[in-house]
């Protein structure tokens, strides 16, 4: 089932409550584009390669400060992807730190082995994205934030940025409903320890981005 056909919950923003997908989508899409511009700037700095929990808070604030008064603040309630809470609120920063450490180890091992092909890059980004969704650090917008982080990894960690954000590979996640189903299905299978479907999805979407 494609995302836009799933039940859409209302979204309380700084300005007003948005009640429909038609109202919500343009606001969050603009924020996501703003986030890509922010992480592109980070590709020019020493940071932004493997981010700390504080970096992620600052990124979220930069993306969503004009939308939510809680932007940049980790959730304090029990929430998780699909209503399943994997990480209690008081353990969010611990799990984000573990993710940063694990990602650093994955990348270092890959660089050292000389096996940095597109499939390996896609697998690392897919695994990091899944873990971020599993942690679910914010009250809302975790999917959008994770997709911005994907671009930071693609551009900074794996050095695939162009001269400008628009000249850099931009992942088109959902060109049609089939890809939405693969994404959400891949996340569910990864929850069960089966990441291959999500890896394939990311490899296809990243290959399309870098060859566009």
C-alpha positions as CSV (number, residue, x, y, z in Angstrom):
1,X,0.0,0.0,0.0
2,X,1.5,3.3,-1.0
3,X,2.3,5.9,1.7
4,X,-0.2,8.5,0.4
5,X,-3.0,5.9,0.7
6,X,-2.2,5.1,4.3
7,X,-4.0,6.9,7.1
8,X,-2.6,10.4,7.5
9,X,-2.6,11.8,11.0
10,X,-3.0,15.5,11.5
11,X,0.2,17.5,12.1
12,X,0.4,20.4,14.6
13,X,2.8,23.0,13.4
14,X,3.9,26.4,14.7
15,X,1.3,28.1,12.5
16,X,-1.7,25.7,12.6
17,X,-2.8,22.1,12.5
18,X,-2.5,20.5,9.1
19,X,-5.2,17.9,8.7
20,X,-4.6,16.3,5.3
21,X,-1.8,14.8,3.2
22,X,-2.3,17.5,0.6
23,X,-1.5,20.2,3.3
24,X,1.3,18.3,5.0
25,X,3.3,17.1,2.1
26,X,4.4,20.5,0.7
27,X,5.5,21.8,4.1
28,X,7.6,18.7,4.9
29,X,9.0,18.4,1.4
30,X,10.2,22.0,1.6
31,X,11.8,21.2,5.0
32,X,13.5,18.1,3.6
33,X,15.0,20.2,0.7
34,X,16.2,22.7,3.3
35,X,17.8,19.8,5.1
36,X,19.7,18.7,2.0
37,X,21.1,22.2,1.6
38,X,22.3,22.1,5.2
39,X,24.0,18.8,4.9
40,X,25.6,19.9,1.6
41,X,27.2,22.8,3.6
42,X,28.4,20.2,6.1
43,X,30.2,18.3,3.3
44,X,32.6,21.3,3.2
45,X,33.5,21.0,6.9
46,X,35.4,18.6,9.0
47,X,32.2,17.5,10.6
48,X,29.2,15.9,8.9
49,X,30.9,12.7,8.0
50,X,29.8,10.6,11.0
51,X,27.5,12.7,13.2
52,X,27.2,12.8,16.9
53,X,23.8,12.9,18.7
54,X,24.3,16.6,19.2
55,X,24.9,17.1,15.4
56,X,21.7,15.2,14.7
57,X,19.7,17.5,17.2
58,X,21.2,20.6,15.5
59,X,20.4,19.2,12.0
60,X,16.8,18.5,13.0
61,X,16.4,22.0,14.4
62,X,17.8,23.5,11.2
63,X,15.4,21.5,9.1
64,X,12.2,22.0,11.1
65,X,12.6,25.1,13.3
66,X,10.1,27.0,11.2
67,X,7.6,24.1,11.4
68,X,7.7,22.8,15.0
69,X,8.5,24.5,18.3
70,X,10.1,21.1,19.5
71,X,12.5,20.9,16.5
72,X,15.9,19.6,17.6
73,X,14.6,18.1,20.9
74,X,14.5,14.3,21.2
75,X,11.1,12.8,22.1
76,X,10.2,12.3,25.7
77,X,7.3,9.9,25.1
78,X,7.2,6.2,24.1
79,X,7.0,6.3,20.3
80,X,8.4,4.1,17.6
81,X,8.0,3.1,13.9
82,X,4.6,1.6,13.3
83,X,3.7,2.1,16.9
84,X,6.4,-0.3,18.1
85,X,8.7,1.3,20.7
86,X,12.2,-0.2,20.3
87,X,14.1,2.4,22.3
88,X,12.9,4.1,25.5
89,X,13.2,7.9,25.4
90,X,15.9,8.0,28.1
91,X,18.1,5.7,25.9
92,X,17.8,7.7,22.6
93,X,21.2,9.5,22.9
94,X,22.9,6.3,23.9
95,X,21.6,4.5,20.9
96,X,22.5,7.4,18.5
97,X,26.0,7.3,19.9
98,X,26.2,3.6,19.3
99,X,24.9,4.2,15.7
100,X,27.6,6.8,15.1
101,X,30.3,4.4,16.5
102,X,29.1,1.5,14.5
103,X,28.8,3.5,11.3
104,X,32.4,4.8,11.8
105,X,33.6,1.2,12.2
106,X,31.7,0.0,9.1
107,X,33.1,2.8,7.0
108,X,36.7,2.4,8.3
109,X,36.6,-1.3,7.6
110,X,35.3,-0.7,4.1
111,X,37.9,2.0,3.2
112,X,40.7,-0.3,4.6
113,X,39.5,-3.2,2.5
114,X,39.3,-1.2,-0.7
115,X,35.8,-2.6,-1.4
116,X,34.0,0.7,-1.6
117,X,31.7,-0.1,-4.5
118,X,28.1,1.2,-5.0
119,X,26.5,-1.9,-3.4
120,X,28.6,-1.5,-0.2
121,X,27.9,2.2,0.0
122,X,24.1,1.5,-0.4
123,X,24.2,-1.3,2.3
124,X,25.9,1.1,4.8
125,X,23.4,3.9,4.1
126,X,20.5,1.4,4.3
127,X,21.7,0.0,7.6
128,X,22.2,3.4,9.1
129,X,18.8,4.6,7.9
130,X,17.1,1.5,9.3
131,X,18.8,1.9,12.7
132,X,17.9,5.6,12.8
133,X,14.2,4.7,12.2
134,X,14.4,1.9,14.8
135,X,15.7,4.4,17.4
136,X,13.0,6.9,16.3
137,X,14.6,9.8,18.1
138,X,12.1,12.5,17.4
139,X,8.4,12.9,18.1
140,X,7.7,13.0,14.3
141,X,9.5,13.5,11.0
142,X,12.0,10.6,11.6
143,X,11.6,9.4,8.0
144,X,12.3,12.8,6.6
145,X,15.3,13.4,8.9
146,X,16.7,10.0,8.0
147,X,16.5,10.7,4.3
148,X,18.4,14.0,4.8
149,X,21.1,12.1,6.8
150,X,21.2,9.6,3.8
151,X,22.3,12.5,1.6
152,X,24.9,13.6,4.1
153,X,26.4,10.1,4.2
154,X,26.3,9.9,0.4
155,X,27.8,13.3,-0.2
156,X,30.2,13.7,2.8
157,X,31.1,10.2,4.1
158,X,31.4,8.7,0.7
159,X,32.6,11.8,-1.2
160,X,29.9,11.8,-3.9
161,X,28.9,15.5,-3.7
162,X,28.9,17.7,-6.7
163,X,29.7,21.4,-6.8
164,X,26.2,22.4,-5.6
165,X,23.3,20.5,-3.9
166,X,21.4,20.4,-7.2
167,X,24.5,19.0,-9.0
168,X,24.9,16.3,-6.4
169,X,23.1,12.9,-6.5
170,X,19.6,13.3,-5.1
171,X,17.9,10.1,-4.2
172,X,14.3,9.9,-5.5
173,X,12.8,7.5,-2.9
174,X,9.3,7.1,-4.2
175,X,9.0,7.6,-8.0
176,X,5.9,5.4,-7.9
177,X,4.0,3.4,-5.3
178,X,6.0,0.2,-5.9
179,X,9.1,1.8,-4.5
180,X,7.2,3.0,-1.4
181,X,6.1,-0.5,-0.7
182,X,9.7,-1.8,-1.2
183,X,11.0,0.9,1.3
184,X,8.5,0.3,4.0
185,X,8.5,-3.5,3.4
186,X,12.3,-3.4,3.6
187,X,12.3,-1.6,6.9
188,X,9.9,-4.2,8.4
189,X,12.1,-7.1,7.2
190,X,15.2,-5.4,8.5
191,X,13.5,-5.2,11.9
192,X,13.4,-9.0,11.8
193,X,17.1,-9.2,10.9
194,X,16.6,-9.6,7.2
195,X,18.2,-6.4,5.6
196,X,18.6,-7.7,2.0
197,X,15.4,-6.2,0.7
198,X,16.3,-2.8,2.0
199,X,19.8,-3.1,0.7
200,X,18.5,-3.8,-2.8
201,X,16.1,-0.9,-2.6
202,X,18.9,1.5,-1.6
203,X,21.3,0.2,-4.2
204,X,18.7,0.7,-7.0
205,X,17.7,4.2,-5.8
206,X,21.3,5.3,-5.3
207,X,22.4,3.9,-8.6
208,X,19.6,5.9,-10.3
209,X,20.7,9.0,-8.4
210,X,24.4,8.8,-9.3
211,X,23.8,8.0,-13.0
212,X,21.0,10.6,-13.5
